[in-house]
Each structure stands twice: as C-alpha cells, then as structure tokens.
Amino acid sequence: MFTIDAQAFLDLPRSFTDDELTDLIAAVVDDLDARVIDPSVSTYRSPSGLRVMLSMTIDTDDPWVAQATALTAMRDAFDAAVPAIAGMPRQLAFQVA
C-alpha cells in the first residue's frame, strides 16, 4: 500500500464562501472515500485561488499505479464536486506534495 499526498490548486471564477468550501470538502471526501483508503482533505485560501491538500492510501504494490489511481480519483472527485458548487474552474492542477 502507498500513501499519496498531493496538492490541488483551483483557480475559480469567484471566491468560495465558507459554506461552499465546506460543501466542496464534503463532496470530495465522499467521492474519494468510495475509491481509496482513508482520504483526508484540507484547504487554504491564497490570493491566487484555493489550495486543497489531499492524502490517501492506495492498495497496490506499484508506486506508478498508486499515483495514477490517486490522480484519477482526485480528478473525478473535483469534476463531480466543483461544478455543482461554483461552476467550472479555470484551472485545476495537481502536484505531489
């Protein structure tokens, strides 16, 4: 098993309210929970957008498979959560933390 720590940057068309941010975290965790083991999501605001820190465990012995699985799970979770909350983001970028 591998633990993947990653960071997502959301460049949204407008700033999230606190309630929208809470909804985003809940939606992403719910989606990830069905795909990976022990997902954890935290956020912080920056002048350039919203940063989301993610951690999850992937049940595989292959580090490349773990990273690919985590990236797909994160992308799908944000695709499902963000449009329902604030419209399509202008940018969604992931990087290994």
C-alpha positions in Angstrom: 0.0 0.0 0.0 1.1 3.5 -0.8 0.1 6.8 0.8 -0.2 9.6 -1.8 0.0 13.2 -0.6 -1.0 15.8 -3.2 -2.0 19.3 -3.7 -4.7 20.7 -5.9 -4.9 24.3 -7.0 -8.3 25.6 -8.0 -8.4 28.9 -9.9 -12.1 29.6 -9.6 -14.2 32.3 -11.3 -15.1 33.7 -7.9 -14.2 33.2 -4.2 -15.9 30.4 -2.3 -18.0 31.2 0.7 -17.2 29.3 3.9 -20.3 27.1 3.3 -19.3 26.4 -0.3 -15.8 25.4 0.9 -17.4 23.0 3.5 -19.6 21.6 0.7 -16.6 21.1 -1.5 -14.6 19.3 1.1 -17.5 17.0 1.9 -18.2 16.2 -1.7 -14.6 15.5 -2.5 -14.1 13.3 0.6 -17.4 11.4 -0.1 -16.2 10.7 -3.7 -12.7 9.7 -2.7 -14.0 7.5 0.1 -15.6 5.2 -2.5 -12.3 4.9 -4.4 -9.3 5.0 -2.0 -8.5 4.2 1.6 -8.6 6.9 4.3 -8.8 10.1 2.2 -8.0 13.3 4.0 -8.7 16.8 2.6 -7.8 20.2 3.9 -7.9 23.6 2.2 -6.5 27.1 2.5 -7.2 30.2 0.6 -4.5 32.2 -1.2 -4.7 35.4 -3.2 -4.4 33.4 -6.4 -7.1 30.8 -5.6 -7.9 27.8 -3.4 -5.3 25.2 -2.4 -6.5 21.8 -1.4 -4.2 19.3 0.3 -5.1 15.7 -0.2 -3.8 12.5 1.4 -5.0 8.9 0.6 -3.8 5.4 0.7 -3.9 3.2 -2.5 -4.0 -0.6 -2.2 -1.2 -1.5 -4.6 2.5 -2.5 -4.5 3.3 -0.4 -7.6 4.1 3.3 -6.9 3.2 4.2 -10.5 -0.2 2.6 -10.2 -0.7 4.3 -6.9 0.0 7.7 -8.4 -2.2 7.1 -11.4 -5.0 5.8 -9.3 -4.8 8.8 -6.9 -4.7 11.3 -9.8 -7.7 9.7 -11.5 -9.6 9.6 -8.2 -8.8 13.3 -7.4 -9.7 14.5 -10.9 -13.0 12.6 -10.8 -13.9 13.9 -7.3 -13.3 17.5 -8.3 -15.1 17.1 -11.6 -18.1 15.9 -9.7 -17.9 18.4 -6.8 -16.8 21.8 -8.3 -19.4 22.4 -11.0 -22.2 21.8 -8.5 -20.7 24.4 -6.2 -19.1 27.2 -8.2 -19.1 26.5 -11.9 -16.2 25.1 -13.9 -12.8 26.2 -12.6 -10.4 27.9 -15.0 -7.6 25.7 -13.8 -7.2 22.5 -11.8 -3.6 21.4 -11.3 -2.3 18.6 -9.2 1.2 18.1 -7.8 2.7 15.5 -5.5 3.2 17.2 -2.1 
